[in-house]
């Protein structure tokens, strides 16, 4: 009869060994007189086998049944359930029996020889995916200074990890234990993961997305009144804070100005701003395929495939000008370019200087007769207009150079809104 003494057993035993299980364990094999005939530590590896499948001597099959991960047992096996009266050669002869002291799953790491020490000192691991035998063959993303990015359900990770990740929430931490048939199997992989190794992964879900996801918009503060909603081609001024889903801020701004629909913003930001009212505050979650993609961005530093969280506060909405336009009449435009030239040429010297053009343009804008391109200082817009027409670089515009368009550019402006 096999005699089993439980030296130490973990308080939380989630599963016991049953017939058909594949187990990895360390052991010391001793004869009744105390002489040691074998131990797995000297072989520098665990003993790996199936239980109840005829791979082990009958007594060891029986002695392993019901053991828990990290359990420590003293198993005494009679010769009828060991190597019989003939023995097996070497140290194990026809003795009445033999004693095996084993620890299933992981070795001690408390500095003892494996036979003593306090209960609980059986495992050692660091975040990542250390093996359950407690050795230093660990790998973790923190050492690589980057996250592990992958798709679930596309066979890009080992089967057990796909199962272990399903149903996780952002910010959740999980410890996932994988048996070898759902990890790297009997061959193992590389130097760090031996054959038939069970693995433990300590993971933190920073973010995830589906390639079909659209921006997720949550309005946190309604505008007191909404004269008009933000639409494509509008020029907007807003404040924003950008962070990752774990709360780490990667960027924030003072008042920013951009025109929607011109490619000035990533697609997810444009979609997240659409329909916003002045005074409104909203949070927008942007998946990477409409953010900064798998490549990320260097300044500010945004890693590849990152899901981003933006908080926007809209301060001003202004109708932009058509693509390529710097100036546009709204009403009261001169009859033709000749009349406009005379109005601008204050000193009547038959040429227009930059100060004359600036004075006239600002006056027309102030009177509500014209609009300059938003998002640029007025002086810069007018200077750009002037230089684009001063073909001979004499710092004056002649009537032949003057090309300010007239009635075909007159357009009534939609109401602007400002906080």
DRENGUZA-187496 format. One record per residue: residue in one letter; x, y, z of N, C-alpha, C in turn. Coordinates in steps of 0.05 Angstrom, whole numbers, padded with zeros to 5 digits, always signed. Layout:
N
AXYZXYZXYZ
...
//
This chain:
419
X+00017-00024+00000+00000+00000+00000+00018+00025+00000
X+00010+00044-00016+00025+00070-00018+00018+00087+00007
X+00038+00096+00020+00034+00114+00043+00040+00143+00035
X+00021+00160+00039+00024+00188+00030+00022+00207+00055
X+00044+00222+00059+00044+00242+00080+00045+00270+00067
X+00025+00286+00073+00025+00314+00062+00042+00331+00080
X+00065+00339+00071+00083+00357+00086+00073+00385+00087
X+00064+00395+00064+00052+00422+00062+00034+00423+00039
X+00011+00436+00043-00009+00439+00022-00019+00467+00021
X-00021+00480-00002-00030+00508-00003-00059+00510+00006
X-00065+00532+00018-00092+00537+00028-00113+00539+00006
X-00104+00550-00016-00122+00554-00039-00116+00534-00061
X-00129+00512-00061-00124+00491-00081-00146+00492-00101
X-00140+00503-00125-00160+00507-00145-00165+00481-00161
X-00145+00464-00161-00149+00439-00177-00130+00418-00166
X-00139+00393-00165-00123+00370-00157-00117+00353-00181
X-00094+00339-00179-00085+00321-00201-00105+00298-00203
X-00112+00293-00228-00130+00270-00233-00118+00254-00256
X-00129+00230-00260-00119+00212-00281-00121+00226-00309
X-00099+00224-00324-00098+00237-00350-00085+00263-00351
X-00079+00275-00327-00065+00301-00326-00036+00298-00333
X-00025+00318-00345+00004+00320-00350+00016+00337-00327
X+00036+00326-00313+00047+00340-00290+00077+00343-00293
X+00087+00364-00281+00116+00369-00279+00123+00372-00250
X+00141+00356-00240+00147+00357-00211+00177+00351-00207
X+00186+00361-00184+00213+00355-00174+00211+00333-00153
X+00231+00317-00150+00230+00296-00130+00258+00288-00120
X+00259+00277-00096+00282+00262-00085+00273+00233-00081
X+00289+00214-00092+00283+00186-00088+00303+00174-00069
X+00293+00161-00047+00310+00150-00026+00302+00122-00020
X+00321+00106-00011+00316+00079-00002+00308+00080+00028
X+00297+00058+00038+00289+00059+00066+00311+00065+00086
X+00336+00059+00079+00358+00065+00097+00368+00094+00095
X+00354+00110+00078+00361+00138+00076+00379+00145+00053
X+00390+00124+00039+00408+00130+00017+00391+00140-00007
X+00401+00162-00019+00388+00174-00042+00397+00160-00068
X+00378+00152-00084+00386+00139-00110+00381+00157-00134
X+00365+00178-00130+00360+00195-00153+00346+00221-00143
X+00350+00243-00158+00334+00267-00153+00335+00284-00178
X+00313+00298-00182+00310+00313-00207+00326+00339-00207
X+00334+00349-00183+00349+00374-00182+00377+00370-00194
X+00389+00346-00190+00416+00342-00202+00414+00340-00232
X+00391+00333-00242+00387+00332-00271+00381+00359-00283
X+00377+00378-00264+00371+00406-00273+00346+00408-00289
X+00326+00392-00281+00300+00394-00295+00279+00378-00281
X+00254+00385-00285+00232+00371-00273+00228+00344-00286
X+00213+00326-00273+00204+00301-00285+00176+00306-00296
X+00173+00302-00322+00147+00308-00335+00134+00282-00345
X+00109+00279-00338+00095+00254-00346+00065+00257-00344
X+00051+00238-00356+00022+00236-00353+00016+00218-00329
X-00004+00224-00314-00012+00209-00291-00035+00190-00299
X-00033+00165-00290-00055+00146-00295-00055+00135-00323
X-00033+00138-00337-00031+00129-00365-00011+00107-00369
X+00000+00096-00347+00020+00075-00349+00048+00084-00354
X+00053+00110-00353+00080+00121-00357+00097+00119-00332
X+00084+00118-00309+00099+00118-00283+00095+00091-00270
X+00112+00085-00250+00108+00062-00234+00081+00065-00220
X+00066+00043-00215+00039+00046-00204+00038+00062-00178
X+00058+00058-00161+00058+00073-00135+00060+00103-00139
X+00075+00112-00159+00077+00141-00163+00051+00151-00175
X+00039+00136-00193+00012+00144-00203-00007+00149-00180
X-00007+00130-00161-00025+00132-00138-00017+00155-00120
X+00009+00159-00117+00019+00179-00099+00014+00208-00108
X+00013+00211-00135+00008+00238-00146-00021+00246-00147
X-00039+00226-00146-00067+00232-00148-00076+00250-00126
X-00091+00271-00133-00102+00289-00113-00084+00311-00103
X-00059+00312-00114-00040+00333-00106-00048+00360-00118
X-00041+00381-00103-00047+00408-00112-00021+00421-00123
X-00024+00442-00138-00001+00457-00148+00014+00468-00123
X+00040+00463-00123+00058+00471-00101+00057+00453-00077
X+00041+00432-00077+00040+00415-00054+00066+00399-00050
X+00072+00393-00025+00097+00378-00018+00089+00352-00004
X+00096+00329-00015+00088+00303-00005+00112+00285+00000
X+00109+00268+00020+00128+00246+00025+00113+00220+00018
X+00122+00206-00003+00108+00183-00013+00125+00158-00008
X+00114+00138+00006+00128+00112+00010+00114+00091-00006
X+00130+00078-00023+00119+00059-00043+00130+00031-00038
X+00113+00010-00034+00123-00017-00030+00133-00028-00057
X+00150-00049-00056+00162-00060-00081+00142-00069-00101
X+00119-00079-00092+00099-00089-00110+00087-00067-00128
X+00089-00042-00119+00079-00019-00134+00102-00002-00144
X+00127-00012-00140+00151+00003-00149+00166-00014-00170
X+00190-00024-00163+00206-00038-00183+00208-00068-00177
X+00191-00078-00159+00189-00106-00153+00214-00117-00138
X+00215-00144-00137+00237-00156-00122+00263-00156-00138
X+00261-00151-00164+00285-00151-00181+00298-00124-00183
X+00284-00103-00175+00295-00076-00177+00297-00067-00206
X+00313-00046-00210+00316-00035-00237+00345-00030-00244
X+00363-00042-00229+00392-00037-00235+00401-00013-00221
X+00428-00010-00220+00439+00014-00206+00433+00013-00177
X+00423+00035-00165+00418+00037-00136+00393+00022-00127
X+00373+00020-00145+00348+00009-00135+00348-00021-00140
X+00353-00036-00118+00354-00065-00119+00327-00077-00109
X+00328-00102-00101+00304-00115-00091+00298-00109-00062
X+00295-00083-00056+00290-00075-00029+00260-00076-00023
X+00253-00075+00002+00224-00076+00009+00209-00052-00002
X+00221-00031-00008+00206-00007-00018+00225+00016-00021
X+00213+00040-00029+00229+00064-00031+00212+00088-00024
X+00226+00110-00017+00212+00134-00008+00217+00156-00028
X+00197+00170-00035+00200+00193-00054+00189+00218-00041
X+00205+00239-00041+00196+00264-00031+00193+00283-00055
X+00169+00293-00060+00164+00308-00085+00149+00334-00079
X+00155+00353-00097+00139+00378-00098+00129+00381-00126
X+00103+00383-00129+00091+00383-00155+00088+00412-00165
X+00099+00416-00189+00094+00443-00201+00118+00460-00200
X+00127+00468-00176+00149+00488-00174+00169+00480-00153
X+00194+00486-00156+00214+00480-00135+00215+00502-00114
X+00228+00496-00092+00232+00517-00072+00252+00538-00083
X+00249+00562-00073+00268+00583-00080+00275+00599-00055
X+00272+00586-00032+00277+00601-00007+00305+00596+00003
X+00322+00584-00013+00350+00580-00006+00355+00554+00008
X+00334+00537+00013+00338+00512+00026+00345+00491+00005
X+00349+00466+00014+00355+00444-00004+00331+00431-00016
X+00308+00442-00011+00283+00431-00022+00269+00412-00003
X+00282+00405+00019+00270+00386+00038+00259+00401+00062
X+00267+00426+00066+00258+00440+00090+00248+00467+00082
X+00247+00485+00102+00238+00513+00097+00209+00516+00105
X+00200+00541+00105+00173+00547+00114+00153+00543+00092
X+00128+00537+00099+00107+00534+00079+00103+00560+00064
X+00098+00557+00038+00093+00581+00022+00117+00590+00006
X+00141+00579+00012+00164+00589-00003+00170+00573-00027
X+00149+00567-00043+00153+00549-00065+00154+00563-00092
X+00143+00587-00094+00142+00599-00121+00156+00626-00121
X+00166+00633-00144+00179+00658-00148+00174+00667-00177
X+00162+00691-00181+00158+00700-00208+00156+00730-00209
X+00161+00740-00232+00160+00769-00238+00139+00774-00259
X+00127+00797-00260+00107+00803-00280+00115+00797-00308
X+00097+00786-00323+00104+00777-00350+00093+00749-00354
X+00109+00731-00363+00099+00704-00363+00120+00684-00354
X+00127+00685-00327+00146+00665-00317+00133+00637-00318
X+00150+00617-00320+00140+00590-00318+00132+00583-00290
X+00116+00563-00287+00107+00556-00260+00128+00541-00244
X+00151+00535-00256+00171+00522-00240+00189+00542-00225
X+00184+00568-00228+00197+00588-00213+00225+00595-00223
X+00233+00585-00246+00260+00592-00256+00261+00620-00267
X+00285+00628-00274+00288+00656-00284+00282+00659-00313
X+00270+00639-00326+00264+00642-00354+00239+00659-00359
X+00240+00684-00350+00217+00702-00352+00220+00721-00375
X+00197+00730-00384+00197+00751-00405+00176+00771-00397
X+00182+00797-00397+00161+00816-00391+00164+00841-00407
X+00141+00852-00413+00140+00876-00431+00153+00900-00418
X+00154+00901-00392+00167+00924-00378+00196+00926-00385
X+00210+00903-00387+00238+00903-00395+00242+00914-00423
X+00222+00909-00440+00224+00918-00468+00215+00947-00471
X+00203+00958-00450+00194+00986-00449+00173+00991-00470
X+00156+00971-00475+00133+00975-00493+00112+00953-00487
X+00088+00959-00495+00067+00940-00491+00068+00918-00512
X+00053+00897-00507+00050+00875-00526+00024+00880-00541
X+00025+00885-00567+00001+00892-00582-00005+00869-00601
X-00030+00861-00601-00038+00838-00619-00068+00839-00623
X-00078+00822-00641-00106+00819-00646-00115+00792-00633
X-00138+00792-00621-00149+00768-00609-00169+00755-00629
X-00167+00729-00632-00185+00715-00651-00173+00712-00678
X-00149+00720-00683-00136+00718-00709-00112+00699-00708
X-00110+00683-00686-00088+00663-00683-00060+00677-00683
X-00059+00701-00672-00033+00714-00671-00019+00710-00644
X-00034+00698-00624-00022+00691-00599-00028+00662-00593
X-00015+00651-00573-00020+00622-00567-00049+00619-00558
X-00060+00595-00563-00089+00591-00558-00098+00598-00530
X-00082+00591-00510-00090+00596-00482-00092+00626-00476
X-00074+00642-00489-00076+00671-00484-00100+00683-00497
X-00108+00672-00520-00133+00682-00532-00157+00677-00514
X-00158+00653-00503-00180+00647-00484-00178+00664-00459
X-00154+00668-00449-00150+00683-00424-00156+00712-00427
X-00154+00724-00450-00159+00752-00454-00189+00759-00459
X-00204+00739-00468-00232+00745-00474-00247+00754-00449
X-00263+00775-00453-00279+00785-00431-00266+00804-00412
X-00240+00810-00417-00226+00828-00399-00234+00857-00405
X-00232+00874-00384-00239+00902-00386-00214+00919-00386
X-00216+00943-00397-00193+00962-00396-00186+00967-00367
X-00160+00966-00361-00150+00970-00334-00150+00946-00317
X-00162+00924-00326-00163+00899-00311-00136+00885-00310
X-00130+00873-00287-00106+00856-00284-00114+00827-00280
X-00101+00810-00294-00107+00781-00292-00081+00765-00289
X-00083+00743-00275-00062+00723-00275-00073+00699-00290
X-00060+00693-00312-00070+00671-00330-00050+00648-00330
X-00059+00625-00321-00043+00601-00321-00050+00583-00344
X-00030+00577-00360-00035+00561-00385-00022+00534-00383
X-00036+00512-00388-00024+00486-00390-00008+00485-00416
X+00011+00467-00419+00028+00466-00443+00013+00462-00469
X-00009+00447-00468-00023+00442-00494-00037+00467-00504
X-00040+00488-00487-00051+00513-00496-00029+00535-00497
X-00004+00526-00493+00018+00545-00494+00037+00537-00516
X+00061+00527-00509+00081+00520-00529+00086+00490-00532
X+00068+00475-00519+00067+00446-00523+00092+00431-00513
X+00095+00407-00522+00117+00390-00514+00144+00400-00524
X+00146+00412-00548+00172+00422-00557+00183+00446-00541
X+00165+00463-00530+00174+00488-00518+00182+00507-00540
X+00197+00528-00532+00207+00547-00552+00231+00562-00541
X+00252+00563-00556+00276+00577-00548+00289+00566-00523
X+00305+00584-00510+00319+00576-00486+00303+00580-00461
X+00284+00598-00461+00270+00605-00437+00246+00588-00431
X+00234+00576-00451+00209+00560-00446+00215+00531-00453
X+00219+00513-00433+00227+00486-00438+00203+00469-00448
X+00208+00445-00456+00186+00427-00465+00165+00424-00443
X+00140+00422-00452+00117+00416-00435+00115+00435-00411
X+00121+00460-00414+00121+00479-00392+00093+00492-00390
X+00083+00492-00365+00060+00509-00359+00070+00537-00354
X+00054+00557-00362+00062+00585-00361+00043+00601-00344
X+00053+00621-00331+00037+00640-00316+00041+00668-00328
X+00020+00681-00336+00021+00708-00347+00008+00727-00327
X+00022+00748-00319+00011+00769-00303+00007+00793-00322
X-00018+00799-00329-00023+00818-00350-00040+00841-00339
X-00037+00864-00351-00053+00888-00346-00064+00898-00373
X-00090+00899-00376-00102+00908-00401-00102+00939-00402
X-00084+00950-00418-00083+00980-00420-00105+00990-00437
X-00109+00979-00460-00131+00987-00478-00136+00965-00498
X-00158+00966-00511-00164+00949-00534-00184+00962-00552
X-00186+00953-00576-00205+00964-00596-00211+00943-00616
X-00232+00948-00631-00239+00931-00654-00235+00948-00679
X-00225+00936-00701-00220+00952-00725-00245+00965-00736
X-00269+00957-00727-00294+00970-00737-00304+00992-00718
X-00289+00997-00696-00298+01017-00677-00298+01045-00688
X-00318+01061-00680-00320+01089-00686-00313+01105-00661
X-00308+01131-00663-00303+01146-00638-00327+01144-00619
X-00320+01142-00594-00340+01141-00573-00341+01168-00560
X-00365+01181-00562-00368+01209-00553-00386+01210-00529
X-00377+01223-00508-00393+01228-00484-00393+01257-00477
X-00416+01270-00478-00418+01299-00471-00418+01302-00441
X-00398+01315-00430-00396+01318-00401-00407+01345-00391
X-00410+01364-00410-00422+01390-00403-00436+01402-00427
X-00462+01406-00424-00478+01417-00446-00474+01447-00449
X-00475+01457-00474-00474+01486-00479-00499+01499-00469
X-00497+01523-00457-00521+01538-00447-00541+01542-00470
X-00531+01549-00493-00548+01551-00517-00530+01544-00541
X-00543+01535-00562-00528+01526-00586-00539+01540-00610
X-00525+01561-00620-00534+01575-00643-00529+01559-00669
X-00507+01544-00669-00501+01527-00692-00482+01505-00683
X-00484+01483-00697-00467+01460-00691-00444+01458-00711
X-00422+01449-00701-00398+01447-00716-00402+01428-00740
X-00393+01437-00764-00396+01421-00788-00370+01421-00803
X-00369+01404-00823-00345+01402-00840-00339+01429-00853
X-00313+01435-00855-00302+01460-00866-00303+01484-00847
X-00315+01480-00823-00315+01502-00803-00287+01505-00791
X-00281+01529-00784-00257+01535-00768-00265+01535-00739
X-00250+01521-00722-00257+01519-00694-00233+01526-00677
X-00239+01537-00653-00219+01541-00632-00228+01525-00608
X-00209+01511-00596-00216+01493-00574-00192+01488-00556
X-00197+01479-00532-00177+01468-00514-00180+01438-00513
X-00158+01424-00508-00160+01395-00506-00139+01384-00487
X-00145+01361-00476-00126+01345-00461-00126+01317-00474
X-00103+01306-00480-00101+01280-00491-00087+01261-00472
X-00099+01238-00468-00088+01218-00450-00092+01190-00461
X-00077+01171-00450-00081+01143-00456-00103+01133-00438
X-00112+01108-00443-00135+01098-00428-00128+01092-00399
X-00102+01090-00392-00094+01086-00364-00092+01113-00349
X-00098+01135-00363-00098+01161-00350-00073+01178-00354
X-00052+01166-00365-00027+01180-00370-00031+01201-00392
X-00025+01227-00386-00029+01249-00405-00005+01250-00423
X-00011+01252-00449+00011+01254-00469+00012+01282-00481
X-00010+01298-00478-00009+01325-00490-00033+01341-00480
X-00029+01367-00478-00051+01385-00472-00045+01412-00486
X-00066+01428-00489-00062+01452-00506-00074+01477-00493
X-00064+01500-00503-00079+01524-00500-00100+01524-00521
X-00109+01547-00530-00129+01549-00551-00117+01540-00577
X-00128+01520-00590-00119+01511-00616-00139+01518-00637
X-00130+01523-00661-00148+01529-00683-00143+01511-00707
X-00164+01499-00717-00162+01481-00740-00187+01483-00757
X-00184+01477-00783-00207+01476-00801-00213+01446-00805
X-00238+01439-00801-00246+01411-00805-00248+01405-00835
X-00243+01380-00841-00245+01371-00869-00222+01377-00887
X-00200+01388-00876-00177+01396-00892-00153+01378-00887
X-00156+01357-00871-00134+01339-00865-00115+01351-00844
X-00124+01372-00829-00106+01383-00809-00107+01367-00783
X-00128+01351-00780-00131+01334-00756-00134+01305-00764
X-00127+01287-00745-00132+01259-00751-00162+01254-00753
X-00169+01234-00768-00197+01229-00774-00214+01226-00749
X-00204+01212-00729-00219+01207-00705-00226+01233-00690
X-00207+01252-00690-00212+01278-00677-00233+01293-00692
X-00231+01293-00719-00252+01307-00735-00279+01296-00730
X-00281+01270-00730-00308+01257-00725-00317+01263-00697
X-00299+01263-00678-00307+01268-00650-00316+01297-00645
X-00307+01316-00661-00314+01344-00658-00340+01351-00672
X-00347+01336-00693-00371+01342-00709-00396+01344-00692
X-00412+01365-00697-00437+01369-00683-00434+01382-00656
X-00410+01391-00649-00406+01403-00623-00415+01432-00623
X-00423+01442-00599-00432+01469-00596-00412+01485-00580
X-00411+01511-00584-00393+01528-00568-00401+01527-00539
X-00382+01523-00521-00387+01520-00493-00390+01491-00484
X-00392+01473-00503-00395+01445-00496-00368+01432-00489
X-00369+01412-00471-00346+01396-00464-00353+01367-00469
X-00336+01354-00483-00341+01325-00488-00315+01309-00487
X-00318+01284-00480-00296+01265-00481-00299+01246-00505
X-00277+01242-00519-00278+01226-00543-00257+01204-00542
X-00265+01179-00544-00246+01157-00545-00242+01150-00574
X-00216+01150-00582-00209+01147-00610-00192+01122-00614
X-00202+01102-00629-00186+01078-00634-00163+01084-00654
X-00142+01068-00654-00118+01075-00669-00122+01076-00699
X-00141+01061-00710-00144+01061-00740-00155+01087-00750
X-00166+01104-00733-00173+01131-00741-00159+01152-00723
X-00137+01142-00710-00120+01159-00694-00092+01160-00707
X-00072+01150-00692-00045+01150-00702-00035+01123-00711
X-00054+01104-00714-00048+01078-00727-00028+01061-00712
X-00018+01041-00726+00002+01022-00715+00029+01035-00712
X+00034+01056-00727+00061+01069-00726+00064+01088-00702
X+00041+01100-00693+00042+01119-00671+00054+01146-00680
X+00065+01161-00662+00075+01188-00667+00098+01194-00648
X+00117+01209-00658+00140+01215-00641+00137+01240-00624
X+00123+01261-00633+00120+01286-00618+00092+01296-00621
X+00076+01293-00599+00083+01280-00573+00085+01250-00577
X+00098+01236-00559+00103+01208-00561+00078+01192-00557
X+00068+01179-00578+00045+01163-00577+00052+01136-00589
X+00051+01114-00573+00059+01088-00584+00040+01078-00605
X+00049+01059-00620+00032+01047-00641+00008+01033-00629
X-00014+01034-00644-00039+01020-00636-00051+01029-00610
X-00046+01054-00602-00056+01064-00576-00084+01075-00580
X-00102+01067-00561-00128+01080-00559-00125+01105-00543
X-00137+01127-00553-00132+01153-00541-00158+01165-00530
X-00156+01180-00508-00178+01194-00496-00173+01224-00497
X-00190+01238-00510-00188+01267-00512-00212+01280-00497
X-00206+01302-00483-00226+01319-00472-00225+01346-00487
X-00247+01353-00500-00248+01378-00516-00268+01398-00503
X-00260+01424-00504-00278+01446-00497-00278+01465-00520
X-00301+01469-00532-00303+01486-00557-00308+01515-00549
X-00290+01533-00560-00292+01561-00553-00304+01578-00576
X-00299+01570-00601-00308+01587-00623-00312+01570-00648
X-00333+01576-00663-00338+01564-00689-00341+01586-00709
X-00326+01583-00731-00327+01604-00752-00326+01590-00779
X-00344+01600-00797-00343+01589-00824-00317+01595-00837
X-00304+01575-00848-00279+01579-00861-00283+01588-00889
X-00261+01595-00903-00262+01603-00931-00257+01578-00949
X-00265+01579-00974-00259+01556-00991-00229+01551-00992
X-00222+01526-00999-00194+01518-01001-00178+01536-01019
X-00156+01547-01008-00139+01564-01024-00145+01594-01022
X-00167+01601-01010-00175+01630-01008-00164+01642-00983
X-00155+01667-00985-00146+01682-00962-00165+01705-00955
X-00181+01713-00974-00199+01736-00970-00225+01731-00985
X-00247+01740-00974-00273+01738-00988-00292+01760-00980
X-00305+01772-01000-00325+01792-00994-00350+01779-00984
X-00364+01792-00965-00389+01782-00955-00412+01800-00965
X-00408+01826-00967-00428+01844-00979-00415+01871-00984
X-00427+01888-01000-00416+01914-01005-00390+01915-01021
X-00386+01894-01038-00361+01893-01053-00360+01915-01074
X-00337+01926-01081-00334+01945-01103-00344+01933-01129
X-00351+01950-01147-00363+01940-01173-00343+01924-01189
X-00318+01932-01189-00297+01917-01204-00270+01921-01191
X-00250+01908-01202-00223+01910-01191-00212+01938-01193
X-00218+01952-01215-00209+01979-01218-00219+01998-01196
X-00244+01995-01189-00255+02011-01168-00242+02004-01141
X-00238+01978-01136-00225+01970-01112-00196+01981-01110
X-00182+01981-01133-00154+01991-01133-00154+02021-01125
X-00173+02036-01136-00174+02065-01130-00180+02070-01100
X-00198+02053-01089-00205+02056-01061-00181+02050-01043
X-00165+02031-01051-00142+02022-01034-00119+02042-01037
X-00115+02054-01061-00093+02072-01067-00099+02099-01055
X-00093+02102-01029-00100+02126-01014-00085+02151-01024
X-00060+02148-01031-00044+02172-01040-00046+02177-01070
X-00062+02160-01084-00067+02164-01112-00041+02165-01129
X-00022+02148-01122+00003+02147-01138+00003+02124-01158
X-00021+02113-01162-00025+02091-01181-00010+02066-01175
X-00006+02062-01149+00005+02037-01140-00003+02033-01111
X-00005+02008-01103-00015+02001-01076+00008+01990-01060
X+00013+02002-01036+00033+01992-01018+00021+01972-00998
X+00038+01957-00984+00028+01938-00963+00013+01953-00941
X+00022+01976-00931+00006+01990-00910-00021+01998-00921
X-00023+02007-00946-00049+02015-00957-00068+01991-00959
X-00057+01968-00969-00074+01944-00971-00083+01935-00943
X-00065+01936-00924-00071+01927-00896-00093+01945-00885
X-00090+01971-00887-00110+01990-00876-00137+01985-00888
X-00138+01981-00914-00164+01977-00928-00177+01951-00920
X-00162+01929-00920-00173+01903-00914-00184+01902-00885
X-00168+01912-00866-00178+01912-00838-00203+01928-00835
X-00205+01950-00849-00229+01967-00848-00253+01952-00859
X-00249+01938-00881-00272+01923-00893-00281+01900-00875
X-00261+01887-00862-00268+01865-00843-00283+01876-00819
X-00274+01899-00809-00287+01911-00786-00315+01920-00792
X-00320+01929-00817-00347+01937-00825-00365+01914-00832
X-00354+01889-00832-00370+01866-00838-00373+01861-00868
X-00357+01874-00884-00360+01871-00913-00342+01849-00925
X-00323+01840-00909-00304+01820-00919-00295+01803-00896
X-00284+01780-00904-00272+01762-00884-00245+01753-00893
X-00227+01750-00874-00201+01739-00879-00200+01710-00870
X-00181+01696-00880-00178+01667-00873-00174+01664-00843
X-00191+01649-00830-00188+01645-00801-00164+01627-00795
X-00155+01629-00770-00133+01612-00762-00105+01624-00766
X-00104+01647-00779-00079+01661-00783-00082+01690-00774
X-00061+01702-00763-00062+01731-00757-00069+01747-00782
X-00086+01767-00778-00095+01783-00801-00072+01795-00817
X-00052+01805-00803-00028+01817-00817-00014+01796-00834
X-00012+01771-00824+00001+01751-00840-00015+01744-00865
X-00042+01743-00862-00058+01737-00885-00055+01758-00907
X-00056+01784-00899-00054+01806-00918-00026+01807-00930
X-00006+01802-00914+00021+01802-00925+00025+01779-00946
X+00013+01756-00940+00014+01734-00960+00000+01741-00985
X-00024+01754-00983-00038+01764-01007-00021+01783-01023
X-00008+01802-01009+00007+01822-01023+00031+01810-01038
X+00046+01792-01024+00070+01781-01036+00063+01763-01060
X+00040+01750-01059+00032+01732-01081+00025+01748-01106
X+00020+01774-01104+00014+01791-01127+00036+01809-01136
X+00056+01813-01118+00078+01831-01125+00099+01815-01142
X+00093+01812-01167+00109+01794-01184+00137+01805-01189
X+00140+01832-01190+00167+01843-01195+00182+01850-01169
X+00171+01843-01147+00184+01847-01121+00193+01876-01116
X+00176+01895-01125+00183+01923-01120+00169+01935-01096
X+00155+01916-01081+00141+01924-01056+00117+01942-01062
X+00107+01942-01086+00082+01956-01093+00067+01940-01113
X+00041+01943-01113+00024+01930-01133+00014+01950-01153
X+00019+01944-01179+00008+01960-01200-00020+01951-01207
X-00034+01966-01224-00061+01958-01231-00061+01932-01247
X-00038+01926-01261-00036+01901-01276-00031+01878-01257
X-00017+01883-01235-00012+01861-01216-00036+01856-01198
X-00051+01876-01193-00074+01874-01174-00095+01855-01185
X-00100+01833-01171-00119+01812-01181-00140+01805-01161
X-00147+01823-01143-00168+01817-01123-00194+01811-01137
X-00205+01787-01132-00230+01779-01145-00253+01795-01133
X-00274+01797-01149-00296+01814-01141-00322+01799-01137
X-00342+01804-01153-00369+01795-01147-00372+01765-01146
X-00356+01750-01161-00359+01721-01161-00351+01709-01134
X-00338+01725-01117-00330+01715-01091-00347+01725-01069
X-00368+01741-01076-00385+01752-01055-00403+01729-01045
X-00403+01725-01019-00419+01703-01008-00428+01711-00980
X-00453+01706-00974-00463+01713-00947-00451+01693-00927
X-00443+01702-00905-00431+01685-00884-00452+01674-00866
X-00448+01649-00859-00465+01637-00838-00458+01650-00811
X-00477+01649-00793-00471+01661-00767-00448+01647-00753
X-00430+01662-00743-00408+01650-00727-00418+01649-00698
X-00404+01633-00682-00411+01631-00654-00385+01631-00638
X-00386+01645-00616-00362+01648-00599-00370+01649-00570
X-00354+01637-00554-00359+01636-00525-00349+01661-00512
//
